[in-house]
Amino acid sequence: MMWRRKSVFIVGLSLAIAGLVWSQMGMYLINVIFGVSVPVNFFHFCISLFKEDTFYYFLTIILLNTLIAYTALVTLFKVTEQFILLRRFRQKILSLENHELRLIVNQELARPNQDIVIIQHDQLIAFTMGFRHPTIVLSSGLLEILDDPELEAVVHHETHHQKNFDSLKLFVLQLISQAMWYIPVTKWAYQNYRIISELSADEYAIERMGSELGLGSALLKLIKNCFSEKSAPVLAYFADVSNESVNYRLKQLVEPERTIPVRLETKSVLVSVQVLLVLMCMFLVAIT
């Protein structure tokens, strides 16, 4: 429950910032392209602060148009790239699928929807992929090295990612952080949601298993075999081995009753607040 509240706050904060900026950019473009008067728009107001046909007037237009074009192009590029990568990755996964093992594992784990895919691969792989209908992917190498309690704990962990649509949320937060790098808090939101989503999934697995033993031993085995994210879509995977993520997860296993802080960096907060204050001030002046 603790991690759920924090994850809702992080996702909500990031979406609110993105909604504000994207909506204002959209209204500005409507005004420029179609000539529709949009009185409440801080980009239009920013330009109106300078006298027409002056150096600063044209400089402001160039800077704002560059910022809007960059944000729009990065957003379009990342969405297209993700769609292509996910399609290719899914085809690769299906080409490696072991149908016999898939039937056996889904039957043993009582998965009526057959939503666990088993691929023939020596690496220890466990992740959840897909946005609308997330699928759990495990490797044959993983099945060989994990015992039954460990495998069950891993599946519970990935089931939480699946139910929570973490792959989609991670992609959206990553997209916002890359397109709006000038608001550092969006990067913090993405990085910390990765950590919190793993902690929340671990907590879910521990609750279902009734003990930390299966999850802990599985985690120790998998962090020795890092899954590479190169040329892969955004995934929610068990062996998230970023140093900070692993440290928090191990702390939760050792001291589950202790609250683990996930704090904002002071510099990130100050810069983000300054940027948002400037935007909001222009917004307020524009409507008064």
C-alpha positions in Angstrom: 0.0 0.0 0.0 2.9 2.4 0.8 4.5 1.9 -2.5 1.2 2.2 -4.3 0.6 5.6 -3.0 4.0 6.8 -3.9 3.8 5.3 -7.4 0.4 7.1 -7.9 1.9 10.4 -6.8 4.9 10.0 -9.1 2.9 9.0 -12.2 0.3 11.7 -11.4 3.0 14.4 -11.0 4.7 13.5 -14.3 1.4 13.3 -16.2 0.3 16.7 -14.8 3.5 18.4 -15.9 3.3 16.8 -19.3 -0.4 17.7 -19.7 0.3 21.3 -18.9 3.2 21.7 -21.2 1.8 19.7 -24.1 -1.6 21.4 -23.9 0.0 24.9 -24.0 2.2 23.9 -26.9 -0.8 22.5 -28.7 -2.8 25.8 -28.2 0.2 27.8 -29.4 0.5 25.7 -32.6 -3.2 26.1 -33.2 -2.8 29.8 -33.0 0.2 29.9 -35.3 -1.0 27.4 -37.9 -4.8 28.1 -38.0 -4.8 31.7 -36.7 -7.3 30.7 -34.0 -7.1 33.2 -31.1 -6.1 31.4 -27.9 -6.0 34.0 -25.0 -4.7 31.6 -22.3 -1.3 30.5 -23.7 2.0 31.3 -22.1 4.0 30.7 -25.3 2.0 33.3 -27.1 2.2 35.6 -24.1 6.0 35.2 -23.9 6.2 36.5 -27.5 3.9 39.4 -26.9 6.2 40.7 -24.2 8.5 42.0 -26.9 7.9 44.7 -29.5 7.3 43.3 -33.0 10.1 43.2 -35.6 12.8 43.6 -32.9 15.8 41.4 -32.4 14.5 40.0 -29.1 11.1 39.4 -30.6 12.5 37.2 -33.4 14.9 35.5 -30.9 12.1 34.6 -28.6 10.1 33.2 -31.5 13.1 31.1 -32.7 13.8 29.8 -29.2 10.1 28.8 -28.4 9.6 27.3 -31.8 12.8 25.3 -31.4 11.7 24.1 -28.0 8.3 23.1 -29.2 9.7 21.4 -32.4 12.3 19.5 -30.3 9.6 18.3 -27.8 7.2 17.2 -30.6 9.9 15.5 -32.6 11.4 13.6 -29.7 7.9 12.5 -28.6 7.1 11.3 -32.2 10.4 9.6 -32.6 10.3 7.7 -29.3 6.7 6.5 -29.8 7.6 5.3 -33.3 10.9 3.7 -32.1 9.1 1.9 -29.3 6.4 0.6 -31.6 9.0 -0.8 -34.0 11.2 -2.3 -31.2 8.3 -3.9 -29.5 7.1 -5.5 -32.7 10.5 -6.8 -33.6 11.1 -7.9 -30.0 7.8 -9.8 -29.9 8.7 -11.6 -33.1 12.0 -12.6 -31.7 10.4 -13.9 -28.5 7.9 -15.9 -30.5 10.6 -17.4 -32.7 12.3 -18.7 -29.5 9.2 -19.9 -27.8 9.1 -23.4 -26.4 5.5 -24.5 -26.8 5.8 -27.7 -24.7 7.4 -25.9 -21.7 4.9 -23.1 -22.0 2.0 -25.6 -21.6 3.6 -27.3 -18.7 4.5 -24.1 -16.8 1.1 -22.5 -17.3 -0.6 -25.7 -16.1 1.7 -26.1 -13.0 1.2 -22.4 -12.0 -2.5 -22.5 -12.7 -2.5 -19.8 -15.4 -5.8 -20.2 -17.3 -5.0 -17.5 -19.8 -1.7 -19.1 -20.8 -0.1 -15.7 -20.3 3.4 -17.0 -19.5 5.7 -17.5 -22.5 8.7 -19.8 -22.2 11.6 -19.1 -24.6 14.5 -21.4 -25.3 17.5 -19.4 -24.0 20.4 -20.1 -21.7 20.4 -16.7 -20.0 18.3 -16.2 -16.8 15.5 -14.1 -18.2 12.2 -12.9 -16.6 10.3 -9.9 -17.7 6.9 -8.5 -18.6 6.4 -7.0 -22.1 3.5 -5.4 -23.9 1.2 -2.4 -23.2 -2.4 -3.5 -23.7 -2.1 -7.1 -22.9 1.2 -7.6 -20.9 2.8 -11.0 -21.2 5.3 -12.6 -18.8 8.4 -14.1 -20.5 10.6 -16.6 -18.8 13.6 -18.5 -20.2 14.4 -22.2 -20.2 17.7 -21.3 -18.5 15.7 -19.7 -15.7 13.6 -22.8 -15.2 16.7 -24.9 -14.9 18.4 -22.9 -12.1 15.4 -21.9 -10.0 13.6 -24.3 -7.6 9.8 -24.3 -7.4 9.5 -21.6 -4.6 11.9 -19.3 -6.4 10.1 -19.7 -9.7 6.8 -19.1 -8.0 8.1 -15.9 -6.4 9.4 -14.6 -9.7 6.1 -15.3 -11.4 4.2 -13.4 -8.6 6.7 -10.5 -9.0 6.0 -10.4 -12.8 2.3 -10.8 -12.3 2.3 -7.6 -10.3 4.0 -5.8 -13.2 1.5 -7.3 -15.5 -1.6 -6.3 -13.5 -0.2 -2.8 -12.9 0.7 -2.2 -16.5 4.2 -1.2 -15.5 5.7 -1.5 -19.0 3.3 1.1 -20.3 3.8 3.4 -17.3 7.6 3.1 -17.5 7.4 4.0 -21.2 5.2 7.0 -20.7 7.4 8.3 -17.9 10.6 7.7 -19.9 9.0 9.5 -22.9 8.1 12.5 -20.7 11.6 12.7 -19.1 13.3 12.6 -22.5 11.0 15.0 -24.3 11.0 17.4 -21.3 14.5 17.2 -20.1 14.3 20.9 -19.2 12.1 20.0 -16.3 14.4 17.7 -14.3 11.7 16.4 -12.0 10.4 14.3 -14.9 13.7 12.4 -15.0 13.4 11.9 -11.2 9.9 10.5 -11.7 11.0 8.0 -14.3 14.1 6.8 -12.4 12.2 6.5 -9.1 9.2 4.8 -10.6 11.5 2.1 -11.8 12.7 1.5 -8.3 9.2 1.8 -6.7 7.6 -0.6 -9.2 10.3 -3.2 -8.4 9.8 -2.7 -4.6 6.0 -2.9 -5.0 6.3 -6.1 -7.1 8.6 -7.7 -4.5 6.2 -6.8 -1.8 3.4 -8.4 -3.7 5.4 -11.6 -4.2 6.4 -11.7 -0.5 2.7 -11.4 0.5 1.7 -14.2 -1.9 4.5 -16.5 -0.8 4.3 -15.7 2.9 8.1 -15.4 3.1 11.0 -13.5 1.7 13.1 -16.6 1.2 12.0 -17.6 -2.3 12.2 -14.1 -3.7 15.5 -13.3 -2.0 17.3 -16.4 -3.3 15.9 -15.9 -6.8 17.0 -12.3 -6.8 20.6 -13.2 -5.8 20.8 -15.7 -8.6 19.4 -13.3 -11.3 21.4 -10.2 -10.4 24.5 -12.2 -11.5 23.0 -12.5 -15.0 22.0 -9.0 -16.1 19.5 -8.7 -18.8 20.6 -6.3 -21.5 18.3 -3.4 -22.5 20.2 -2.7 -25.7 17.9 -2.5 -28.7 14.9 -3.6 -26.7 11.6 -1.9 -25.9 10.7 -0.8 -22.4 10.3 -3.8 -20.2 9.4 -4.5 -16.6 11.8 -7.2 -15.6 12.7 -9.1 -12.5 16.5 -8.7 -12.7 16.5 -4.8 -12.6 20.1 -4.6 -11.6 20.7 -0.9 -11.5 22.7 -0.3 -8.3 20.2 1.8 -6.5 17.3 -0.5 -7.4 19.1 -3.6 -6.1 20.2 -1.8 -2.9 16.6 -0.8 -2.1 15.2 -4.2 -2.9 17.8 -6.0 -0.7 17.1 -3.6 2.1 13.4 -4.4 1.8 14.1 -8.1 2.0 16.3 -7.7 5.1 14.2 -5.1 6.8 10.7 -5.3 5.4 9.2 -3.3 8.3 11.5 -0.3 7.6 10.3 2.6 5.4 12.8 3.1 2.5 12.9 6.8 1.5 12.9 7.7 -2.2 13.8 11.4 -2.1 13.9 14.2 -4.7 17.3 15.8 -5.3 17.4 19.5 -4.2 18.8 20.7 -7.5 16.2 18.8 -9.5 13.4 20.3 -7.4 14.8 23.9 -7.6 15.3 23.9 -11.4 11.9 22.2 -12.0 10.1 24.6 -9.7 11.7 27.6 -11.4 10.7 26.4 -14.9 7.2 25.7 -13.8 6.9 29.0 -11.9 7.9 30.9 -15.0 5.3 29.0 -17.1 2.6 29.5 -14.5 3.4 33.2 -14.0 3.1 33.7 -17.8 -0.1 31.7 -17.7 -1.6 33.8 -14.9 -0.6 37.1 -16.5 -2.1 36.0 -19.7 -5.5 35.4 -18.2 -5.6 38.6 -16.1 
